[in-house]
Amino acid sequence: MSLLMTRLFLTVVLKPRPAEKERGDVPGWVLITVMTAGLVVALWQFAGDQLKSMLERALDSVGSK
């Protein structure tokens, strides 16, 4: 019976609360968002004209059909 009580104590009392588990993930998502925005800006700097012409050609081909 003592082993059962110990397991119950460890499961219920020492279990992390949901708010504590979620808190540590925010900096990771912020870093991913900032890095993605940086990649988009860098790509736009180097290939902005090519991307614009590709988009215009794609829209023209859809509009002409």
C-alpha angles and dihedrals in degrees: 000000000000092000090053092051091049092052091047090051093049092047099046106030103035096040110119116245118244092245091056092052094049097048097072095055098064098080090052093054091046090052092049091049094048093046092049091050089049091052092050092050092047092048091047091052094055103032105024096117093046092048091050093050091047090052092047092050091049092049092046092052091051093046094049095057 
